[in-house]
Amino acid sequence: MPKRIDLIGKRFGRLVVTAYAGHGKRTCVCDCGAHVDVLGKSLRHGRSKSCGCLMRELARIRATKHGMSRSREYHSWQSMKQRCFNPRHPGFEYYGGEGKTVCERWKNSFVEFFADMGPCPEGHSIHRVKGDGNYEPSNCIWADAKTQAQNRRRPQRKLRIKLNDPKILAGLKQLNESLARIGART
């Protein structure tokens, strides 16, 4: 039987050997605090470097594109795209419905959007300088509520008609008589 190699106290990646566990295994403590039994051979040959936390951490890093999915900038980017491309969005009729769109550079890349716009200052939101223009680097800035309000649509003035107004009643009576004469001729 080969002599057992003493690995107690030695570090292998994130693992520190604390005891012999039997059958060629060593009890190790990971830097994350977990205890795990690992084959001594796997430790010596570099196949085991953690309790599994290293693999999970690396997978999380690979899956993360920009790490800003909860940021104000990301929310602005998503909302901008919804207004322009989602017919069920409440504001679609004023944006995508009127032909306003998002430039190709920003359409599918938050990273490019953020590179062009930079961080959003507190109390600001995305603003199109030319209200009838598209969302693109040359037409967008971060603006405060006061600046945003200057670019709002003015509500259409509604003409209020009182049906009991004598002039309206006279006009309706005249229209009705004209329609009756036309109907009598046919």
N, C-alpha and C positions, 0 to 999 in steps of 0.2 A: 504494500500500500504506500503510495507516494506521501511524502511529508506535506502537511498542510502549511500553506503560505500565510504568514501573519499579516493581515491587512488592517487590523484595528488601529483607528486614529488617522488613517490615510484618506485623502479626498480624491474622489473620482467625479469630475464635473460638479454637480450640485449635491452629490452624495458623500457623506462621511461615514465610514464603517465604524460601528459601535460594538459589535459582538459577532461570534461565530454562531450561526443558526442551525448547523448540521447539514449533512448531505451536500456539501460544497457551497452552501448558501451563507451569505453574510447579512446581518441586520444592519441597516443603514438609516441615517436620519437625513432627509432632504432639506435643502435650504428653506423650503416652504413650510417645514415643520412636520411633514408626514413621515411615518416609519414604514419601511418596506424591506422585504427579504429578497436579495438578488444573488445570483450565482457569481462566485468570485471570479470565474473565468470571464463572464460578461463585463465585470468591472475592469479587469486587467486589460482586456482587448478593446475597451472603449465603446462597447455596444450599449451599456447602461450608464446614463449620465444623470438621471433624475428619476423621481417617482412616477413620472408621466406629465408633470406640470410643464416641463420644457416643451414637450410636443404640443400641448394645448396652447401654450403661449405663442409658439411659432405659428400655429394654425390661425390664431386670432390676428396676429400681425399680418399674415398673408391675406386674410379676408377683409382687412380694413383698408379702404381706399384712401380716405382723407381724414377720418376721425372727427368730422364736423357735422354729422347728421342731426345733432340736436342744437345746432347754432342758429342764430338769427339770420345769418347769411344763407344758410342752406334752406331755411324756411322761406325766405324771400325768393330764392331760385325756384323752389317747388311751386310756390303760389303763382309766380310769373308764368311758368309753363302751364299750369292748370287754367289760368285765365285765357291763355291763347289757344290751347289745344283740346280742352275738355268741354264739350258742348253742355254737359250737365252742371258745370260750375256757374254759380249765380252771376258772375261778371262776364261770362263768355260773350254775351251779345254786344258788349262794349269793347271787347278786345278781339278775340279770334273771330267773332261774328262780323266785325268790321274790317277784317283782313290784317289786323296787327299780328305780328309773329315774333319769334325769338330767332336771333341769328344762328347760323349753323354751328359756330364756335361754342356757343353757350347751350344750345339745345340738348345735347347729350353729355355735357361735361361740366359738372359743378367745379372741378379743379380749374378749368379755363375761366369760368365765370368769376371765381374768387381771385384768380390771378389778375384779371382785368379790373374788378371792382374794389378789391382789398377789403379790410375789415369794416363792418358797418358801425359807425359811431352810435353811441347811446341816443335813443330818441329819434333815430332816422330810419328811413325805409327807401326802397328803390324808387327812383323817379325818372320818368322819361322827360327830357328837356323839351323836346317837341312832342306835344301831346298826341299828335296824329302820326308820329313815327313809331318804328319798331323798337324792340328791346335789343340793343346792340351797344358795343363799347362807346361809340361816338355819340350816343343819344341818352346814356344813362349815368346817373350820379346817385349818391346817397343824399337824401334831402330830409329836412325836418318837416313837421306838420304844416307850418306856416307856408313854406315854399310849395308843398304839395297842394295846399288849398288854392293857390293862385292858378293852378292848372286844371281846376275842376270844370266840368261841364256846367253851363248855366241851365237851370231848368227851363223848359219851354213854357211860355205864358199860355195858360189855358183860357180860352174864350168862354165866358160864362153866359149862357143864354137863359133868360127867364121866359118860360113858355106862356106865362100869363101877361107878358108885355103886349100892349095894344098893337104895336108895330108888327111884332112877330105873328100875332093872331090874324092881323089883316093880311099879311103876306101868305100865311098858310091857307086862309080862306080863298085868296086869289089863285093860289096854286091848285087847290082842290077844284075850283070852278074850271080852270084851264084843262085839267086832267079829265073832268067830266065832259067837256066839249069835245076833246080829242076822242074819248071813248064813244061818244054818240055818233061820230062820223064814220067809225069803222063798222 
